Amino acid sequence: MNRADFDAASYPWIRQALQPANQALRQAEQADFSSLLAADGEFLPGVAYTRDCPLCGHPAANARQLFVAHGMHIMACAGCGFVYSREVLLPGAEQARYRQSQSSQANQALKVNEAYRFLEQKKAEYVVGRLAQFSPPATLLDVGCSNGTLLEQARRQAWQTYGIELGETAVQSCLEKGLQVVHGSFPQDLPAHWPAMDAVALFDVLEHLPSPRQSLQQMTACLKQDGLLLVQVPNQRSLLLAIEQQKNNNYCHGHWSYFTPATLQGLLEEAGFACLHLETYISELDRILAYDDDIVRNAWATLSNEAPQLTAEGLWAQDMGYKVFGIFRRR
């Protein structure tokens, strides 16, 4: 198993192949963002609500504002240091964003791009390989399963797979592959006859949840005692985010919370899970090296006192990869 196998920076042809779909997604996202904002850049009335720190509950009024992105005031909690958006879309606006927005359609177009699928398939092989280190094949639920790439790979390795997904087009793609996937929201739309799971995957899900602590508690309803939870989230400690800050596309409507390896592990442990494996992957090294040396060095210095190691392995050693991936066991 090698993280470089699904790292876009390992393949010089990948960026060019992804560029049209990525550009279309960024344009669609910008149009959707703008439709929810007033002329002063704030959210329109009745679109969003404000919240306190979703981890410790410390008042947002006491938090330190880092910057504003698309109407979202990105705050660092004065109590625990967690980084989060003060604003969150109301449920109706949030559901519409997933089901019928321009960006949801563009996102689906990206996911069927051959270059994107190549990387996702390689990553799925890696993830299922990691999962095999802690469990023999059993039952696996993928929450937010998208087009079912992880489920397909797990099925090849003899796992009994289930998925739930909000995007109708993605669900149809899964069904055409013969996967057991339902259209809807977790946990309310899970079929009652589905079994308790030996493993649950949450890939790029936790950052979307307004109350991640409470949502994790719901996982125990469908996860067996001693079951495994696989989690992937964007890494707030990644070097690329430190360089780009509010210009990075991770600061977008739908991403309400921003985890580091440490805050992800802390949240999961408080929710009753023991950490079995935790790492970062996806270096984005080629995007990083496109910036001036001084910008890169200054960003590195905000994250580490050690000398910069501008290789994929150097970034991963410092937990500066673009995504955090962990496997946790329910206690």
Backbone torsions as a table, in degrees:
resi	resn	phi	psi	omega
1	MET	NA	132.0	-175.1
2	ASN	-142.2	123.2	179.4
3	ARG	-62.2	-26.1	-179.4
4	ALA	-66.9	-20.0	-177.0
5	ASP	-64.5	-25.7	179.9
6	PHE	-121.9	23.1	177.5
7	ASP	-92.6	118.2	-177.0
8	ALA	-55.8	-32.4	-179.5
9	ALA	-65.5	-15.3	179.0
10	SER	-79.5	-11.9	-173.1
11	TYR	-126.6	101.4	-176.6
12	PRO	-56.6	-26.6	-176.0
13	TRP	-81.8	-14.6	-170.8
14	ILE	-63.9	-47.9	-174.7
15	ARG	-59.4	-44.3	-179.7
16	GLN	-64.1	-38.8	-179.6
17	ALA	-67.6	-31.6	-178.8
18	LEU	-88.5	-15.9	-169.8
19	GLN	-56.4	-47.3	-179.2
20	PRO	-61.9	-43.9	-178.8
21	ALA	-68.4	-39.0	177.8
22	ASN	-65.1	-41.9	179.4
23	GLN	-63.3	-41.8	178.7
24	ALA	-64.3	-38.1	178.2
25	LEU	-65.8	-45.2	179.5
26	ARG	-61.0	-41.2	179.2
27	GLN	-65.5	-41.4	179.5
28	ALA	-66.5	-41.1	178.3
29	GLU	-61.2	-44.2	-179.0
30	GLN	-61.6	-40.0	177.7
31	ALA	-64.3	-41.5	178.9
32	ASP	-67.9	-41.1	177.3
33	PHE	-58.1	-49.1	-175.2
34	SER	-62.9	-31.8	-178.1
35	SER	-67.1	-17.7	-178.1
36	LEU	-104.5	2.1	-174.0
37	LEU	-116.1	145.3	174.4
38	ALA	-80.6	177.4	-177.4
39	ALA	-61.8	-28.0	179.9
40	ASP	-85.5	4.8	177.6
41	GLY	88.2	-3.8	178.0
42	GLU	-88.0	160.3	178.2
43	PHE	-64.0	143.1	175.0
44	LEU	-62.7	152.6	177.7
45	PRO	-58.4	139.6	176.5
46	GLY	78.6	10.1	-178.2
47	VAL	-101.8	-36.8	-174.1
48	ALA	-137.8	164.5	173.7
49	TYR	-128.5	164.5	179.2
50	THR	-104.6	153.5	-178.2
51	ARG	-140.3	164.6	172.8
52	ASP	-91.0	-176.2	-178.0
53	CYS	-56.2	124.6	-177.7
54	PRO	-74.5	-8.9	178.3
55	LEU	-96.2	-50.0	-175.3
56	CYS	-112.6	-8.9	179.3
57	GLY	80.1	4.4	179.7
58	HIS	-62.0	140.3	-174.5
59	PRO	-59.8	137.2	176.1
60	ALA	-63.9	-25.5	179.6
61	ALA	-62.3	-24.0	-179.9
62	ASN	-98.1	-3.5	-177.2
63	ALA	-78.1	160.8	178.0
64	ARG	-94.2	124.8	178.9
65	GLN	-78.8	127.2	178.7
66	LEU	-88.2	-46.2	177.8
67	PHE	-173.3	177.9	177.1
68	VAL	-119.4	134.6	177.9
69	ALA	-137.8	117.3	176.0
70	HIS	54.4	41.9	179.1
71	GLY	84.5	-8.0	-178.7
72	MET	-91.4	122.4	174.8
73	HIS	-87.1	110.6	-176.4
74	ILE	-87.0	118.6	-170.0
75	MET	-116.0	149.2	169.6
76	ALA	-109.2	118.7	-174.0
77	CYS	-61.7	133.8	177.6
78	ALA	-73.4	-19.1	-178.8
79	GLY	-86.9	-50.4	-175.2
80	CYS	-121.3	-6.2	178.4
81	GLY	85.3	-2.7	-177.6
82	PHE	-63.7	143.4	-179.6
83	VAL	-101.0	130.4	-175.9
84	TYR	-154.7	162.5	173.0
85	SER	-85.0	129.8	177.4
86	ARG	-66.6	-33.2	-178.8
87	GLU	-98.5	144.4	175.4
88	VAL	-137.2	138.1	177.8
89	LEU	-63.2	143.4	173.4
90	LEU	-65.5	155.5	-173.3
91	PRO	-53.2	-39.7	-179.1
92	GLY	-64.0	-45.6	178.7
93	ALA	-66.6	-36.7	-179.8
94	GLU	-67.2	-44.7	179.0
95	GLN	-62.5	-41.1	179.0
96	ALA	-62.6	-36.1	-180.0
97	ARG	-62.2	-36.9	-179.2
98	TYR	-80.8	-34.0	-169.1
99	ARG	-91.5	-35.7	-168.9
100	GLN	-143.6	19.0	-179.3
101	SER	-85.4	163.4	174.2
102	GLN	-60.8	-39.7	-177.2
103	SER	-69.3	-33.2	177.6
104	SER	-65.0	-37.8	178.1
105	GLN	-69.2	-41.1	179.1
106	ALA	-68.3	-34.0	178.1
107	ASN	-65.2	-40.8	177.5
108	GLN	-65.4	-37.4	177.5
109	ALA	-63.1	-37.5	176.6
110	LEU	-63.6	-41.7	-174.1
111	LYS	-70.1	-19.2	175.7
112	VAL	-96.0	0.3	174.4
113	ASN	-62.9	136.1	-174.4
114	GLU	-61.1	-39.9	-180.0
115	ALA	-66.0	-41.7	177.8
116	TYR	-63.5	-45.1	-179.8
117	ARG	-62.9	-37.5	177.5
118	PHE	-57.8	-48.8	-179.7
119	LEU	-66.0	-42.1	-178.6
120	GLU	-65.4	-37.3	177.9
121	GLN	-66.8	-40.4	176.8
122	LYS	-63.7	-40.5	179.5
123	LYS	-66.9	-40.4	178.8
124	ALA	-60.6	-40.2	176.1
125	GLU	-59.9	-42.7	-179.9
126	TYR	-64.6	-46.7	-176.7
127	VAL	-63.8	-45.3	179.7
128	VAL	-66.1	-33.0	174.3
129	GLY	-64.0	-41.8	176.0
130	ARG	-64.6	-43.1	179.6
131	LEU	-59.0	-38.2	-178.8
132	ALA	-64.2	-20.4	177.4
133	GLN	-69.9	-17.4	-174.3
134	PHE	-121.8	-8.5	-178.5
135	SER	-158.2	141.2	168.2
136	PRO	-72.8	167.0	178.7
137	PRO	-56.8	134.5	-179.1
138	ALA	-152.3	-134.8	179.7
139	THR	-103.9	137.6	-178.1
140	LEU	-134.1	127.3	173.4
141	LEU	-109.6	127.3	175.2
142	ASP	-105.9	112.0	179.5
143	VAL	-87.5	118.6	-173.1
144	GLY	76.5	53.3	-167.9
145	CYS	-77.6	-5.6	-180.0
146	SER	53.1	-130.5	-176.5
147	ASN	-83.5	3.7	172.9
148	GLY	86.7	19.6	-177.1
149	THR	-62.4	-44.0	178.5
150	LEU	-65.0	-41.2	179.8
151	LEU	-63.7	-40.3	177.9
152	GLU	-59.9	-46.7	-178.5
153	GLN	-66.3	-41.4	178.2
154	ALA	-63.5	-39.3	178.7
155	ARG	-62.1	-38.3	177.4
156	ARG	-61.4	-27.8	-179.6
157	GLN	-97.2	21.1	171.7
158	ALA	77.8	15.4	173.2
159	TRP	-77.8	146.0	171.5
160	GLN	-89.6	114.6	-165.5
161	THR	-111.3	148.3	178.3
162	TYR	-141.3	150.6	178.2
163	GLY	-147.0	155.9	173.6
164	ILE	-136.5	137.7	-171.4
165	GLU	-151.6	141.2	179.5
166	LEU	-80.9	-31.5	-175.9
167	GLY	-77.5	120.7	-176.0
168	GLU	-64.3	-40.9	-179.6
169	THR	-64.5	-40.3	178.6
170	ALA	-65.3	-40.8	177.8
171	VAL	-60.7	-43.9	179.1
172	GLN	-61.0	-39.6	177.6
173	SER	-61.0	-41.8	179.0
174	CYS	-64.0	-44.3	-178.3
175	LEU	-63.8	-36.5	178.2
176	GLU	-65.3	-23.1	177.2
177	LYS	-89.0	1.0	179.6
178	GLY	79.6	20.3	-179.8
179	LEU	-87.4	148.2	175.7
180	GLN	-83.9	94.6	-176.0
181	VAL	-135.3	138.8	176.7
182	VAL	-117.0	153.0	177.6
183	HIS	-90.8	124.8	177.5
184	GLY	155.6	-168.1	-176.9
185	SER	-107.8	146.8	176.5
186	PHE	-89.8	139.9	-0.8
187	PRO	-97.2	-4.1	-167.9
188	GLN	-65.5	-24.6	-176.6
189	ASP	-102.2	10.0	175.1
190	LEU	-68.5	134.1	176.7
191	PRO	-61.4	136.7	-176.7
192	ALA	-65.0	-26.7	-176.7
193	HIS	-83.6	-7.0	177.6
194	TRP	-67.9	146.1	-176.7
195	PRO	-77.5	165.2	167.0
196	ALA	-63.4	142.0	-169.8
197	MET	-97.0	147.3	172.8
198	ASP	-82.7	-22.7	178.8
199	ALA	-151.2	143.4	176.0
200	VAL	-128.7	132.7	178.4
201	ALA	-106.1	131.5	174.5
202	LEU	-123.7	88.7	-177.6
203	PHE	-103.5	116.1	-176.8
204	ASP	55.9	48.8	-179.8
205	VAL	-119.5	-48.2	-172.8
206	LEU	-57.2	-35.5	-178.3
207	GLU	-68.2	-18.3	-179.6
208	HIS	-87.0	-12.7	-171.5
209	LEU	-90.5	124.6	-178.8
210	PRO	-61.1	-30.8	-178.4
211	SER	-128.3	76.0	-173.8
212	PRO	-61.1	-33.7	-179.9
213	ARG	-63.2	-48.5	-180.0
214	GLN	-66.1	-37.3	-180.0
215	SER	-65.0	-36.5	177.8
216	LEU	-65.1	-33.6	177.3
217	GLN	-63.1	-31.3	178.2
218	GLN	-68.6	-22.8	-179.9
219	MET	-62.0	-31.0	-176.1
220	THR	-66.5	-18.8	179.6
221	ALA	-70.3	-25.4	-177.4
222	CYS	-117.7	0.2	-176.8
223	LEU	-111.1	130.4	179.7
224	LYS	-63.2	155.0	169.4
225	GLN	-58.3	134.6	-174.1
226	ASP	71.0	8.4	176.0
227	GLY	-70.0	165.4	-175.4
228	LEU	-106.2	141.9	175.0
229	LEU	-117.7	122.4	177.9
230	LEU	-104.4	126.9	-174.2
231	VAL	-129.9	134.5	168.3
232	GLN	-127.9	132.7	176.1
233	VAL	-140.1	155.3	169.8
234	PRO	-59.3	147.3	-175.9
235	ASN	-98.8	109.6	178.1
236	GLN	-61.8	-20.4	-178.4
237	ARG	-94.6	8.3	-178.4
238	SER	-69.6	149.8	-178.6
239	LEU	-65.9	-37.7	-179.6
240	LEU	-63.4	-40.7	177.3
241	LEU	-64.4	-38.0	178.3
242	ALA	-63.7	-33.0	178.3
243	ILE	-74.7	-50.1	-170.2
244	GLU	-87.9	-25.8	-179.5
245	GLN	47.9	-126.4	-172.3
246	GLN	-65.2	-13.2	178.3
247	LYS	-80.2	-13.6	-178.2
248	ASN	-73.7	142.2	-174.8
249	ASN	-75.0	-1.2	171.7
250	ASN	-72.6	-20.3	175.1
251	TYR	-89.8	86.4	-174.1
252	CYS	-145.5	162.1	175.4
253	HIS	-57.8	131.1	-176.6
254	GLY	106.3	-28.8	173.6
255	HIS	-97.0	102.7	-172.6
256	TRP	-104.4	-19.0	-177.9
257	SER	-133.4	147.6	-171.0
258	TYR	-129.2	107.8	-171.6
259	PHE	-97.5	149.7	164.6
260	THR	-108.8	170.0	173.7
261	PRO	-54.6	-40.4	-177.4
262	ALA	-68.6	-43.6	-177.9
263	THR	-72.8	-31.7	175.8
264	LEU	-65.5	-46.9	179.7
265	GLN	-62.9	-41.5	179.4
266	GLY	-61.8	-43.3	179.0
267	LEU	-62.4	-46.3	-178.2
268	LEU	-65.7	-38.4	179.3
269	GLU	-66.9	-40.1	177.2
270	GLU	-65.4	-28.5	179.6
271	ALA	-82.8	0.6	175.9
272	GLY	99.0	24.4	179.2
273	PHE	-117.1	142.6	175.0
274	ALA	-99.6	135.7	-178.1
275	CYS	-79.0	124.3	176.8
276	LEU	-102.4	-32.1	-176.2
277	HIS	-155.9	135.1	179.8
278	LEU	-150.0	130.2	-179.1
279	GLU	-157.8	172.0	167.4
280	THR	-115.0	153.6	174.9
281	TYR	-147.7	176.4	-172.7
282	ILE	65.4	97.5	-170.8
283	SER	-77.6	-34.7	-169.9
284	GLU	56.5	30.9	-174.7
285	LEU	-61.4	-39.4	-179.4
286	ASP	-63.7	-38.1	177.4
287	ARG	-68.4	-37.5	178.8
288	ILE	-63.8	-47.0	-175.7
289	LEU	-70.3	-10.1	175.3
290	ALA	-75.2	-14.6	178.1
291	TYR	-88.0	158.2	177.9
292	ASP	-59.6	147.9	-177.5
293	ASP	-56.3	-41.3	-178.2
294	ASP	-63.9	-39.6	179.1
295	ILE	-63.3	-43.5	-179.4
296	VAL	-65.4	-45.3	-179.1
297	ARG	-63.2	-42.2	-179.8
298	ASN	-64.8	-39.6	178.2
299	ALA	-66.4	-42.1	178.0
300	TRP	-58.1	-42.3	-176.9
301	ALA	-63.7	-24.1	176.9
302	THR	-75.0	-14.7	-175.9
303	LEU	-110.4	-27.3	-173.3
304	SER	-150.8	146.5	174.4
305	ASN	-87.1	-9.4	-179.5
306	GLU	-80.2	160.2	178.6
307	ALA	-64.6	143.1	-179.5
308	PRO	-57.5	137.5	175.7
309	GLN	-122.7	87.4	-170.4
310	LEU	-88.2	63.5	168.7
311	THR	-131.0	163.6	177.2
312	ALA	-58.7	-44.1	-179.4
313	GLU	-65.2	-36.5	178.1
314	GLY	-65.1	-39.3	176.9
315	LEU	-66.4	-44.2	-179.0
316	TRP	-65.8	-35.8	179.3
317	ALA	-63.2	-28.2	-179.8
318	GLN	-99.3	11.3	-177.7
319	ASP	57.3	40.3	-179.6
320	MET	-109.3	12.8	174.8
321	GLY	-65.2	165.2	-172.4
322	TYR	-75.6	-23.7	179.7
323	LYS	-127.1	147.4	170.8
324	VAL	-102.0	135.4	177.4
325	PHE	-129.5	129.8	179.1
326	GLY	-140.9	154.2	172.8
327	ILE	-121.5	128.3	-174.4
328	PHE	-129.9	145.5	177.8
329	ARG	-108.9	132.8	177.5
330	ARG	-68.2	127.7	-178.5
331	ARG	-85.0	NA	NA
